[in-house]
Amino acid sequence: MGDRRPSNERIEYFCRLYRTRPDRLGFGTDHSPGDVAHVQRAGIVDAFPFTSEESEQDLVQRISAARERINLFGLTRSFYASDTVLSVLKKKARTMDVNVYVMDPYCESRKDRYRIEPADAAMEDPERYVREIIRPLRAASDEEPRLRLYLFDFPCSFAMEEVDGVVRVMMYGHGRRGTHGPIIVFGEGTSSHAYFVEQLRWLERLSSDDSPEPWKSKGVRVRPFDLW
């Protein structure tokens, strides 16, 4: 009850009974370094608590240094239409393929997403989204053909950014803006990294002319963007 502290002998008995350390029972503080072996096994090489200037700089630096591939997937990806990022994407598209996947602003899945977003979600208006995000991305694609823009029409619970051997994953939460979600960065050579890379390869298959089953008959689509 917080009024008395057991003797050291009693604390030792409790630790034996619960198979734990004194600090985990509230008696003292553990000053030993944290065990990060499980984080390393999962392939986590970096993490950010939410979208910030630091996380955005990390993405820009990774894109600028890319040599093999750039695949970007997410709900709105409004950051990509900013002058800073768009100029970097266009520059990289002169020497390599850059694929950007965003949700179709008129599909039912996007309407469902914004039912649970805060009322002030900036891109809740499809017309504004097309004007401020889609059209600048498409204009950049017209200038650099290797910068390809695709629309998808199914729900998503996380965003993915594959830049060479790293995948950045941002979580989408219920009742929260996408920028509030944590960002976890996975390095290659682990099952976690392979899981997200497989998701991106799946998107590439769906974006082909011959969309595979069973998704084709279910109306799951990933298509190149054409101006309406």
C-alpha positions as CSV (number, residue, x, y, z in Angstrom):
1,M,0.0,0.0,0.0
2,G,3.0,2.2,-0.1
3,D,3.3,2.7,3.6
4,R,6.0,0.2,4.4
5,R,8.9,-1.3,2.5
6,P,9.6,-5.0,2.8
7,S,13.0,-6.1,4.2
8,N,15.7,-7.1,1.7
9,E,15.1,-10.7,2.7
10,R,11.4,-10.4,1.9
11,I,12.2,-8.6,-1.4
12,E,14.4,-11.6,-2.4
13,Y,11.6,-14.0,-1.6
14,F,9.2,-11.9,-3.8
15,C,11.7,-11.9,-6.7
16,R,12.1,-15.7,-6.5
17,L,8.3,-16.2,-6.4
18,Y,7.6,-13.9,-9.4
19,R,10.9,-14.8,-11.2
20,T,11.9,-11.1,-11.7
21,R,14.2,-8.3,-10.5
22,P,13.6,-5.9,-7.5
23,D,13.2,-2.9,-9.8
24,R,10.4,-4.6,-11.6
25,L,8.5,-4.9,-8.3
26,G,9.0,-1.2,-7.5
27,F,12.0,-1.6,-5.2
28,G,14.9,0.3,-6.8
29,T,15.8,1.4,-10.3
30,D,17.4,-0.7,-13.1
31,H,20.4,1.2,-14.3
32,S,21.7,-1.4,-16.7
33,P,21.7,-0.7,-20.4
34,G,18.6,-1.7,-22.3
35,D,18.6,-5.0,-24.2
36,V,18.2,-4.1,-27.9
37,A,18.9,-7.5,-29.4
38,H,15.3,-8.1,-30.2
39,V,15.2,-4.7,-32.0
40,Q,18.2,-5.7,-34.1
41,R,16.7,-9.1,-34.9
42,A,13.6,-7.3,-36.2
43,G,15.8,-5.2,-38.5
44,I,14.8,-1.8,-37.0
45,V,17.6,0.6,-37.8
46,D,15.8,3.9,-36.8
47,A,12.5,5.2,-35.5
48,F,10.6,8.4,-35.1
49,P,7.6,9.0,-32.7
50,F,5.7,11.0,-35.3
51,T,6.2,13.0,-38.5
52,S,8.6,15.9,-37.7
53,E,11.2,18.0,-39.4
54,E,13.8,15.3,-38.4
55,S,11.8,12.4,-40.0
56,E,11.2,14.5,-43.1
57,Q,14.9,15.3,-43.5
58,D,15.6,11.6,-43.0
59,L,13.4,10.8,-46.0
60,V,14.8,13.5,-48.2
61,Q,18.3,12.4,-47.5
62,R,17.6,8.8,-48.2
63,I,15.9,9.7,-51.5
64,S,18.7,12.0,-52.5
65,A,21.2,9.2,-51.9
66,A,19.2,6.4,-53.6
67,R,20.9,4.4,-56.3
68,E,18.6,1.4,-57.0
69,R,14.9,2.0,-56.3
70,I,12.3,4.4,-54.8
71,N,8.8,3.2,-54.1
72,L,6.4,5.4,-52.1
73,F,3.0,4.2,-50.9
74,G,0.4,5.8,-48.6
75,L,-2.9,7.5,-48.1
76,T,-2.4,11.0,-49.3
77,R,1.4,11.6,-49.2
78,S,0.9,15.4,-49.3
79,F,4.6,15.8,-48.3
80,Y,5.7,14.5,-51.7
81,A,4.0,17.5,-53.5
82,S,6.1,20.0,-51.5
83,D,8.7,21.9,-53.5
84,T,11.6,20.4,-51.6
85,V,10.6,16.8,-52.1
86,L,9.1,17.1,-55.6
87,S,12.4,18.6,-56.9
88,V,14.3,15.7,-55.4
89,L,12.0,13.1,-56.9
90,K,12.2,14.7,-60.3
91,K,16.0,14.8,-60.2
92,K,16.1,11.1,-59.2
93,A,13.7,10.2,-61.9
94,R,16.2,11.3,-64.5
95,T,18.3,8.2,-63.7
96,M,16.0,5.7,-62.1
97,D,12.3,4.7,-61.7
98,V,10.4,6.5,-59.0
99,N,6.9,5.0,-58.2
100,V,4.4,6.9,-56.1
101,Y,1.1,5.2,-55.0
102,V,-1.7,7.3,-53.4
103,M,-5.3,6.5,-52.7
104,D,-7.9,7.4,-55.3
105,P,-9.6,10.5,-53.8
106,Y,-13.0,9.4,-55.1
107,C,-13.0,5.7,-54.0
108,E,-15.1,4.4,-51.2
109,S,-12.1,3.4,-49.1
110,R,-11.0,7.0,-48.9
111,K,-14.4,8.1,-47.8
112,D,-14.3,5.5,-45.0
113,R,-10.9,6.7,-43.9
114,Y,-12.1,10.2,-43.4
115,R,-15.1,9.1,-41.4
116,I,-12.6,8.4,-38.6
117,E,-10.1,11.2,-39.2
118,P,-10.3,14.4,-37.2
119,A,-12.8,17.0,-38.6
120,D,-9.9,19.3,-39.7
121,A,-8.3,16.8,-42.0
122,A,-7.0,19.0,-44.8
123,M,-7.4,16.5,-47.6
124,E,-10.9,15.4,-46.8
125,D,-12.1,17.5,-49.8
126,P,-11.3,15.4,-52.9
127,E,-11.3,18.4,-55.2
128,R,-8.7,20.2,-53.0
129,Y,-6.6,17.0,-52.8
130,V,-6.5,16.7,-56.6
131,R,-5.7,20.3,-57.0
132,E,-3.0,20.6,-54.4
133,I,-1.4,17.1,-54.4
134,I,-2.4,15.0,-57.4
135,R,-1.9,17.6,-60.1
136,P,1.6,18.7,-59.0
137,L,2.7,15.1,-58.9
138,R,1.2,14.4,-62.3
139,A,2.8,17.6,-63.7
140,A,6.2,16.3,-62.4
141,S,5.5,12.9,-64.0
142,D,4.8,14.6,-67.4
143,E,8.3,16.3,-67.1
144,E,10.0,13.1,-66.0
145,P,8.4,9.9,-67.4
146,R,10.3,7.7,-65.0
147,L,8.4,9.3,-62.2
148,R,5.2,7.3,-62.2
149,L,2.0,8.1,-60.3
150,Y,-0.6,5.3,-59.4
151,L,-3.9,5.4,-57.7
152,F,-5.2,2.5,-55.5
153,D,-8.8,1.9,-54.2
154,F,-8.4,-0.3,-51.1
155,P,-8.0,0.5,-47.4
156,C,-4.5,0.9,-45.9
157,S,-3.3,0.9,-42.3
158,F,0.3,2.0,-42.9
159,A,2.4,3.9,-45.4
160,M,5.6,2.5,-46.9
161,E,8.6,4.2,-48.4
162,E,11.2,1.8,-50.0
163,V,14.5,3.5,-50.7
164,D,17.2,1.0,-51.8
165,G,17.6,-1.5,-49.0
166,V,15.5,0.3,-46.4
167,V,11.7,0.5,-45.8
168,R,10.2,3.3,-43.7
169,V,6.8,2.3,-42.4
170,M,4.3,4.9,-40.9
171,M,1.2,3.6,-39.0
172,Y,-2.3,5.0,-39.4
173,G,-4.4,5.1,-36.3
174,H,-8.2,5.4,-35.8
175,G,-9.2,8.9,-34.9
176,R,-5.7,10.2,-35.6
177,R,-4.1,12.1,-38.4
178,G,-1.6,10.1,-40.4
179,T,1.3,12.4,-39.4
180,H,0.7,11.5,-35.7
181,G,1.7,7.8,-36.4
182,P,5.1,6.4,-35.4
183,I,7.6,5.8,-38.2
184,I,9.8,2.7,-38.0
185,V,12.7,2.1,-40.4
186,F,13.6,-1.5,-41.3
187,G,16.9,-2.6,-42.9
188,E,17.2,-5.4,-45.4
189,G,18.1,-9.0,-44.5
190,T,15.3,-9.6,-42.0
191,S,11.8,-11.0,-42.1
192,S,10.3,-7.6,-41.2
193,H,11.9,-5.9,-44.1
194,A,10.9,-8.8,-46.4
195,Y,7.3,-8.5,-45.3
196,F,7.0,-4.9,-46.4
197,V,9.0,-5.4,-49.6
198,E,6.5,-8.2,-50.5
199,Q,3.7,-5.7,-50.1
200,L,5.3,-3.3,-52.5
201,R,6.0,-6.1,-55.1
202,W,2.3,-7.0,-54.7
203,L,1.4,-3.4,-55.7
204,E,3.6,-3.6,-58.7
205,R,1.8,-6.8,-59.8
206,L,-1.6,-5.1,-59.4
207,S,-0.4,-2.1,-61.4
208,S,0.3,-4.3,-64.4
209,D,-2.2,-4.7,-67.2
210,D,-2.9,-8.2,-66.1
211,S,-4.0,-7.8,-62.4
212,P,-3.8,-11.2,-60.7
213,E,-6.7,-13.1,-59.1
214,P,-8.4,-13.2,-56.7
215,W,-8.0,-9.4,-56.4
216,K,-9.1,-8.7,-60.0
217,S,-12.5,-10.2,-59.5
218,K,-12.9,-8.4,-56.2
219,G,-12.3,-5.0,-57.8
220,V,-9.0,-4.3,-56.2
221,R,-7.2,-1.9,-58.5
222,V,-3.9,-0.1,-58.8
223,R,-3.8,2.0,-62.0
224,P,-1.7,4.7,-63.6
225,F,-3.2,8.1,-62.9
226,D,-4.9,9.9,-65.8
227,L,-6.1,13.4,-65.6
228,W,-9.9,13.6,-65.4
